[in-house]
């Protein structure tokens, strides 16, 4: 399973307004191409979603001109309320775990350990 750390801290922007900042970091995922499983938007560098199997091959792990998204292993997300931030701290690691499970199933269906050779004629 993936190793994901998630923290939530209070970051005060003004004396009357607080934001709740979470930092998500993926440090290891067994049997995975890389740890960059958090998709960010190119336009504003904001966290968009946990990657899907499609995202793993569609988006690079570095911000690239002409690409709508890119993937990172660490993102910082600000929330308006502790309730929303607290739910996200639980939800995002769960979504990463679901991706790891889906990826294992995908590999099991589309990759094989044996080599087959076609010996028929055309």
PyMOL commands that place a pseudoatom at each C-alpha (Angstrom):
pseudoatom trace, name=CA, resn=UNK, resi=1, chain=A, elem=C, hetatm=0, pos=[0.000, 0.000, 0.000]
pseudoatom trace, name=CA, resn=UNK, resi=2, chain=A, elem=C, hetatm=0, pos=[1.080, 3.594, -0.457]
pseudoatom trace, name=CA, resn=UNK, resi=3, chain=A, elem=C, hetatm=0, pos=[2.859, 5.596, 2.193]
pseudoatom trace, name=CA, resn=UNK, resi=4, chain=A, elem=C, hetatm=0, pos=[1.031, 8.931, 2.424]
pseudoatom trace, name=CA, resn=UNK, resi=5, chain=A, elem=C, hetatm=0, pos=[1.486, 11.636, 5.020]
pseudoatom trace, name=CA, resn=UNK, resi=6, chain=A, elem=C, hetatm=0, pos=[-1.182, 14.272, 5.526]
pseudoatom trace, name=CA, resn=UNK, resi=7, chain=A, elem=C, hetatm=0, pos=[-1.018, 17.176, 7.944]
pseudoatom trace, name=CA, resn=UNK, resi=8, chain=A, elem=C, hetatm=0, pos=[-3.434, 19.991, 8.686]
pseudoatom trace, name=CA, resn=UNK, resi=9, chain=A, elem=C, hetatm=0, pos=[-2.405, 23.268, 10.289]
pseudoatom trace, name=CA, resn=UNK, resi=10, chain=A, elem=C, hetatm=0, pos=[-4.059, 26.627, 10.906]
pseudoatom trace, name=CA, resn=UNK, resi=11, chain=A, elem=C, hetatm=0, pos=[-2.643, 29.451, 8.800]
pseudoatom trace, name=CA, resn=UNK, resi=12, chain=A, elem=C, hetatm=0, pos=[-4.029, 32.863, 9.811]
pseudoatom trace, name=CA, resn=UNK, resi=13, chain=A, elem=C, hetatm=0, pos=[-4.298, 35.312, 6.933]
pseudoatom trace, name=CA, resn=UNK, resi=14, chain=A, elem=C, hetatm=0, pos=[-5.945, 38.116, 8.954]
pseudoatom trace, name=CA, resn=UNK, resi=15, chain=A, elem=C, hetatm=0, pos=[-6.896, 38.397, 12.631]
pseudoatom trace, name=CA, resn=UNK, resi=16, chain=A, elem=C, hetatm=0, pos=[-10.521, 37.573, 11.772]
pseudoatom trace, name=CA, resn=UNK, resi=17, chain=A, elem=C, hetatm=0, pos=[-9.988, 34.901, 9.097]
pseudoatom trace, name=CA, resn=UNK, resi=18, chain=A, elem=C, hetatm=0, pos=[-8.200, 31.574, 9.273]
pseudoatom trace, name=CA, resn=UNK, resi=19, chain=A, elem=C, hetatm=0, pos=[-7.429, 29.080, 6.589]
pseudoatom trace, name=CA, resn=UNK, resi=20, chain=A, elem=C, hetatm=0, pos=[-6.611, 25.451, 7.216]
pseudoatom trace, name=CA, resn=UNK, resi=21, chain=A, elem=C, hetatm=0, pos=[-3.620, 24.220, 5.252]
pseudoatom trace, name=CA, resn=UNK, resi=22, chain=A, elem=C, hetatm=0, pos=[-2.953, 20.562, 4.476]
pseudoatom trace, name=CA, resn=UNK, resi=23, chain=A, elem=C, hetatm=0, pos=[0.201, 19.146, 2.996]
pseudoatom trace, name=CA, resn=UNK, resi=24, chain=A, elem=C, hetatm=0, pos=[-0.061, 15.748, 1.318]
pseudoatom trace, name=CA, resn=UNK, resi=25, chain=A, elem=C, hetatm=0, pos=[3.124, 13.837, 0.553]
pseudoatom trace, name=CA, resn=UNK, resi=26, chain=A, elem=C, hetatm=0, pos=[3.433, 10.420, -1.073]
pseudoatom trace, name=CA, resn=UNK, resi=27, chain=A, elem=C, hetatm=0, pos=[6.778, 8.917, -0.135]
pseudoatom trace, name=CA, resn=UNK, resi=28, chain=A, elem=C, hetatm=0, pos=[6.484, 5.407, -1.538]
pseudoatom trace, name=CA, resn=UNK, resi=29, chain=A, elem=C, hetatm=0, pos=[4.161, 3.154, -3.479]
pseudoatom trace, name=CA, resn=UNK, resi=30, chain=A, elem=C, hetatm=0, pos=[5.163, -0.452, -4.123]
pseudoatom trace, name=CA, resn=UNK, resi=31, chain=A, elem=C, hetatm=0, pos=[4.908, -1.739, -7.705]
pseudoatom trace, name=CA, resn=UNK, resi=32, chain=A, elem=C, hetatm=0, pos=[4.109, 1.703, -9.086]
pseudoatom trace, name=CA, resn=UNK, resi=33, chain=A, elem=C, hetatm=0, pos=[5.885, 3.714, -11.802]
pseudoatom trace, name=CA, resn=UNK, resi=34, chain=A, elem=C, hetatm=0, pos=[6.418, 6.718, -9.482]
pseudoatom trace, name=CA, resn=UNK, resi=35, chain=A, elem=C, hetatm=0, pos=[4.984, 8.556, -6.468]
pseudoatom trace, name=CA, resn=UNK, resi=36, chain=A, elem=C, hetatm=0, pos=[3.544, 11.536, -8.390]
pseudoatom trace, name=CA, resn=UNK, resi=37, chain=A, elem=C, hetatm=0, pos=[-0.118, 10.660, -7.895]
pseudoatom trace, name=CA, resn=UNK, resi=38, chain=A, elem=C, hetatm=0, pos=[-1.507, 14.129, -7.166]
pseudoatom trace, name=CA, resn=UNK, resi=39, chain=A, elem=C, hetatm=0, pos=[-2.705, 16.027, -10.255]
pseudoatom trace, name=CA, resn=UNK, resi=40, chain=A, elem=C, hetatm=0, pos=[-2.260, 19.820, -10.405]
pseudoatom trace, name=CA, resn=UNK, resi=41, chain=A, elem=C, hetatm=0, pos=[-3.577, 22.320, -12.956]
pseudoatom trace, name=CA, resn=UNK, resi=42, chain=A, elem=C, hetatm=0, pos=[-0.984, 24.012, -15.150]
pseudoatom trace, name=CA, resn=UNK, resi=43, chain=A, elem=C, hetatm=0, pos=[-2.874, 27.324, -15.180]
pseudoatom trace, name=CA, resn=UNK, resi=44, chain=A, elem=C, hetatm=0, pos=[-2.675, 28.039, -11.430]
pseudoatom trace, name=CA, resn=UNK, resi=45, chain=A, elem=C, hetatm=0, pos=[-0.647, 25.165, -9.904]
pseudoatom trace, name=CA, resn=UNK, resi=46, chain=A, elem=C, hetatm=0, pos=[-3.660, 24.213, -7.779]
pseudoatom trace, name=CA, resn=UNK, resi=47, chain=A, elem=C, hetatm=0, pos=[-4.297, 20.627, -6.683]
pseudoatom trace, name=CA, resn=UNK, resi=48, chain=A, elem=C, hetatm=0, pos=[-7.061, 19.207, -8.871]
pseudoatom trace, name=CA, resn=UNK, resi=49, chain=A, elem=C, hetatm=0, pos=[-7.465, 15.546, -7.937]
pseudoatom trace, name=CA, resn=UNK, resi=50, chain=A, elem=C, hetatm=0, pos=[-5.848, 12.240, -7.081]
pseudoatom trace, name=CA, resn=UNK, resi=51, chain=A, elem=C, hetatm=0, pos=[-4.598, 10.699, -10.317]
pseudoatom trace, name=CA, resn=UNK, resi=52, chain=A, elem=C, hetatm=0, pos=[-6.512, 8.076, -12.235]
pseudoatom trace, name=CA, resn=UNK, resi=53, chain=A, elem=C, hetatm=0, pos=[-4.950, 5.242, -14.222]
pseudoatom trace, name=CA, resn=UNK, resi=54, chain=A, elem=C, hetatm=0, pos=[-5.372, 7.438, -17.313]
pseudoatom trace, name=CA, resn=UNK, resi=55, chain=A, elem=C, hetatm=0, pos=[-3.549, 10.338, -15.621]
pseudoatom trace, name=CA, resn=UNK, resi=56, chain=A, elem=C, hetatm=0, pos=[-0.479, 8.166, -14.988]
pseudoatom trace, name=CA, resn=UNK, resi=57, chain=A, elem=C, hetatm=0, pos=[0.302, 8.059, -18.702]
pseudoatom trace, name=CA, resn=UNK, resi=58, chain=A, elem=C, hetatm=0, pos=[-1.389, 11.279, -19.824]
pseudoatom trace, name=CA, resn=UNK, resi=59, chain=A, elem=C, hetatm=0, pos=[0.342, 13.885, -17.634]
pseudoatom trace, name=CA, resn=UNK, resi=60, chain=A, elem=C, hetatm=0, pos=[4.028, 14.475, -16.944]
pseudoatom trace, name=CA, resn=UNK, resi=61, chain=A, elem=C, hetatm=0, pos=[5.605, 14.708, -13.491]
pseudoatom trace, name=CA, resn=UNK, resi=62, chain=A, elem=C, hetatm=0, pos=[6.934, 18.200, -14.214]
pseudoatom trace, name=CA, resn=UNK, resi=63, chain=A, elem=C, hetatm=0, pos=[5.059, 21.316, -15.251]
pseudoatom trace, name=CA, resn=UNK, resi=64, chain=A, elem=C, hetatm=0, pos=[5.252, 21.381, -19.062]
pseudoatom trace, name=CA, resn=UNK, resi=65, chain=A, elem=C, hetatm=0, pos=[4.153, 24.111, -21.476]
pseudoatom trace, name=CA, resn=UNK, resi=66, chain=A, elem=C, hetatm=0, pos=[1.169, 22.991, -23.509]
pseudoatom trace, name=CA, resn=UNK, resi=67, chain=A, elem=C, hetatm=0, pos=[-0.045, 20.441, -20.958]
pseudoatom trace, name=CA, resn=UNK, resi=68, chain=A, elem=C, hetatm=0, pos=[-3.234, 21.137, -19.029]
pseudoatom trace, name=CA, resn=UNK, resi=69, chain=A, elem=C, hetatm=0, pos=[-2.122, 19.179, -15.949]
pseudoatom trace, name=CA, resn=UNK, resi=70, chain=A, elem=C, hetatm=0, pos=[0.971, 17.729, -14.313]
pseudoatom trace, name=CA, resn=UNK, resi=71, chain=A, elem=C, hetatm=0, pos=[1.516, 15.269, -11.467]
pseudoatom trace, name=CA, resn=UNK, resi=72, chain=A, elem=C, hetatm=0, pos=[3.298, 15.800, -8.144]
pseudoatom trace, name=CA, resn=UNK, resi=73, chain=A, elem=C, hetatm=0, pos=[4.172, 13.706, -5.082]
pseudoatom trace, name=CA, resn=UNK, resi=74, chain=A, elem=C, hetatm=0, pos=[3.550, 16.646, -2.706]
pseudoatom trace, name=CA, resn=UNK, resi=75, chain=A, elem=C, hetatm=0, pos=[0.811, 19.282, -2.756]
pseudoatom trace, name=CA, resn=UNK, resi=76, chain=A, elem=C, hetatm=0, pos=[-0.396, 21.973, -0.374]
pseudoatom trace, name=CA, resn=UNK, resi=77, chain=A, elem=C, hetatm=0, pos=[-4.125, 22.640, -0.198]
pseudoatom trace, name=CA, resn=UNK, resi=78, chain=A, elem=C, hetatm=0, pos=[-5.912, 25.430, 1.712]
pseudoatom trace, name=CA, resn=UNK, resi=79, chain=A, elem=C, hetatm=0, pos=[-9.422, 24.920, 3.126]
pseudoatom trace, name=CA, resn=UNK, resi=80, chain=A, elem=C, hetatm=0, pos=[-11.921, 27.485, 4.444]
pseudoatom trace, name=CA, resn=UNK, resi=81, chain=A, elem=C, hetatm=0, pos=[-13.043, 25.278, 7.332]
pseudoatom trace, name=CA, resn=UNK, resi=82, chain=A, elem=C, hetatm=0, pos=[-11.516, 22.693, 9.612]
pseudoatom trace, name=CA, resn=UNK, resi=83, chain=A, elem=C, hetatm=0, pos=[-14.436, 20.360, 8.868]
pseudoatom trace, name=CA, resn=UNK, resi=84, chain=A, elem=C, hetatm=0, pos=[-13.740, 20.299, 5.115]
pseudoatom trace, name=CA, resn=UNK, resi=85, chain=A, elem=C, hetatm=0, pos=[-9.990, 20.039, 5.653]
pseudoatom trace, name=CA, resn=UNK, resi=86, chain=A, elem=C, hetatm=0, pos=[-10.453, 17.217, 8.148]
pseudoatom trace, name=CA, resn=UNK, resi=87, chain=A, elem=C, hetatm=0, pos=[-12.605, 15.231, 5.722]
pseudoatom trace, name=CA, resn=UNK, resi=88, chain=A, elem=C, hetatm=0, pos=[-10.063, 15.775, 2.937]
pseudoatom trace, name=CA, resn=UNK, resi=89, chain=A, elem=C, hetatm=0, pos=[-7.188, 14.558, 5.141]
pseudoatom trace, name=CA, resn=UNK, resi=90, chain=A, elem=C, hetatm=0, pos=[-9.051, 11.238, 5.339]
pseudoatom trace, name=CA, resn=UNK, resi=91, chain=A, elem=C, hetatm=0, pos=[-10.469, 11.182, 1.813]
pseudoatom trace, name=CA, resn=UNK, resi=92, chain=A, elem=C, hetatm=0, pos=[-7.341, 11.923, -0.242]
pseudoatom trace, name=CA, resn=UNK, resi=93, chain=A, elem=C, hetatm=0, pos=[-5.251, 9.039, 1.201]
pseudoatom trace, name=CA, resn=UNK, resi=94, chain=A, elem=C, hetatm=0, pos=[-8.272, 6.737, 0.707]
pseudoatom trace, name=CA, resn=UNK, resi=95, chain=A, elem=C, hetatm=0, pos=[-8.485, 7.775, -2.955]
pseudoatom trace, name=CA, resn=UNK, resi=96, chain=A, elem=C, hetatm=0, pos=[-4.758, 7.123, -3.383]
pseudoatom trace, name=CA, resn=UNK, resi=97, chain=A, elem=C, hetatm=0, pos=[-5.228, 3.658, -1.908]
pseudoatom trace, name=CA, resn=UNK, resi=98, chain=A, elem=C, hetatm=0, pos=[-8.146, 3.049, -4.310]
pseudoatom trace, name=CA, resn=UNK, resi=99, chain=A, elem=C, hetatm=0, pos=[-5.891, 4.077, -7.225]
pseudoatom trace, name=CA, resn=UNK, resi=100, chain=A, elem=C, hetatm=0, pos=[-3.200, 1.624, -6.102]
pseudoatom trace, name=CA, resn=UNK, resi=101, chain=A, elem=C, hetatm=0, pos=[-5.792, -1.162, -5.923]
pseudoatom trace, name=CA, resn=UNK, resi=102, chain=A, elem=C, hetatm=0, pos=[-7.232, -0.270, -9.346]
pseudoatom trace, name=CA, resn=UNK, resi=103, chain=A, elem=C, hetatm=0, pos=[-3.725, -0.128, -10.842]
pseudoatom trace, name=CA, resn=UNK, resi=104, chain=A, elem=C, hetatm=0, pos=[-2.906, -3.625, -9.519]
pseudoatom trace, name=CA, resn=UNK, resi=105, chain=A, elem=C, hetatm=0, pos=[-6.122, -4.947, -11.121]
pseudoatom trace, name=CA, resn=UNK, resi=106, chain=A, elem=C, hetatm=0, pos=[-5.294, -3.109, -14.370]
pseudoatom trace, name=CA, resn=UNK, resi=107, chain=A, elem=C, hetatm=0, pos=[-1.810, -4.618, -14.491]
pseudoatom trace, name=CA, resn=UNK, resi=108, chain=A, elem=C, hetatm=0, pos=[-3.211, -8.062, -13.774]
pseudoatom trace, name=CA, resn=UNK, resi=109, chain=A, elem=C, hetatm=0, pos=[-5.596, -7.809, -16.721]
pseudoatom trace, name=CA, resn=UNK, resi=110, chain=A, elem=C, hetatm=0, pos=[-3.369, -6.125, -19.305]
pseudoatom trace, name=CA, resn=UNK, resi=111, chain=A, elem=C, hetatm=0, pos=[0.104, -7.419, -18.454]
pseudoatom trace, name=CA, resn=UNK, resi=112, chain=A, elem=C, hetatm=0, pos=[1.222, -11.024, -18.461]
pseudoatom trace, name=CA, resn=UNK, resi=113, chain=A, elem=C, hetatm=0, pos=[4.340, -12.794, -17.302]
pseudoatom trace, name=CA, resn=UNK, resi=114, chain=A, elem=C, hetatm=0, pos=[4.601, -15.140, -20.248]
pseudoatom trace, name=CA, resn=UNK, resi=115, chain=A, elem=C, hetatm=0, pos=[5.625, -14.631, -23.840]
pseudoatom trace, name=CA, resn=UNK, resi=116, chain=A, elem=C, hetatm=0, pos=[3.435, -16.039, -26.573]
pseudoatom trace, name=CA, resn=UNK, resi=117, chain=A, elem=C, hetatm=0, pos=[4.486, -16.423, -30.167]
pseudoatom trace, name=CA, resn=UNK, resi=118, chain=A, elem=C, hetatm=0, pos=[2.172, -16.561, -33.116]
pseudoatom trace, name=CA, resn=UNK, resi=119, chain=A, elem=C, hetatm=0, pos=[3.212, -19.344, -35.465]
pseudoatom trace, name=CA, resn=UNK, resi=120, chain=A, elem=C, hetatm=0, pos=[0.368, -19.251, -37.967]
pseudoatom trace, name=CA, resn=UNK, resi=121, chain=A, elem=C, hetatm=0, pos=[0.561, -18.071, -41.545]
pseudoatom trace, name=CA, resn=UNK, resi=122, chain=A, elem=C, hetatm=0, pos=[-0.812, -14.931, -43.122]
for i in range(1, 122): cmd.bond("trace and resi %d" % i, "trace and resi %d" % (i + 1))
show_as sticks, trace
zoom trace
